[in-house]
Amino acid sequence: MMDWVQSLPVIPSVAFLYVVIWLRAGATYLLGRGARSAVNRGKVAAFLASPKVERASAIVNKWGAPVVALSFLTVGFQTAANAAAGLNAMPAKRYVPALAVGGLAWAFIYATVGLVVIAGWFELFVHSPWAAVAVLALLVALIAVVLRHRRRTQRMLTPTGTGEESDTTGDSSAPDPAPLNSTPQA
């Protein structure tokens, strides 16, 4: 299929991939919505409880539709983000625009640079399998280093290591102090 898509001019290629992403991401969102109301058992429960989906759910809960749109610029996170949007029952009026923007960016990137990079790697593999494997290993190592650095940085930023702020006062019943720039109410 890559050869067929690559043989198309850019606009039809982007249009085809845009339809593909609408079908794939939209189906993932709808499956997440359906799974939300379905019984948690078997593979569905395992997928919903996976660390990727739980992390994506937390991020989608915090940031909403922009996360869905930006997830299309990642590899491996977009499916989890779309499923998390469905699991969290993100309203369609917020999800659809995010899918439209992010999906268009994905289709454009994949139709232009993405397919060229994949085709280039396969060409390298044909000429030198060892070099192609080395490039892939270097990419995996780079991703692992970045992810490890992110985890370490996140742990250093959160005292409890849970990603939640801790209460340093010890008294959760005390009212929040007034903001510094607030004026007294009469």
Order of alpha helices (4+ residues) and beta strands (2+ residues): alpha-alpha-alpha-alpha-alpha-alpha-alpha-alpha-alpha
